[in-house]
């Protein structure tokens, strides 16, 4: 019998589920990467953390591609908070329906106030004061 390989979490920051609309735009494709069918799209976010996020895409995006992402937090009793950030694709996994991809990005450029807000959101959502 072969030993089971353990799955090691590679994220540095915890993530919380968040389903809001997200707009992304490709801003740089590394040389030698596969062509990208959609250079920009509106989709939805799956989860978010201080260090990055995951979203659904109808197109495959190669690791190393740089994206600008824009989304709004809709907060009860407060106005929307619009966040604009730049991130690099870390993974792109075909989802169970075999038509869409889950894309994970690591933030490479984000306002520190926005990063702190996301960290606080994750901590509150997970009930963990040490989430961020």
HELIX and SHEET records of a PDB file:
HELIX    1   1 UNK A  112  UNK A  126  1                                  15    
SHEET    1   A 7 UNK A  15  UNK A  17  0                                        
SHEET    2   A 7 UNK A  40  UNK A  49 -1                                        
SHEET    3   A 7 UNK A  21  UNK A  28 -1                                        
SHEET    4   A 7 UNK A  66  UNK A  73 -1                                        
SHEET    5   A 7 UNK A  81  UNK A  94 -1                                        
SHEET    6   A 7 UNK A 101  UNK A 110 -1                                        
SHEET    7   A 7 UNK A  52  UNK A  57 -1                                        
END                                                                             
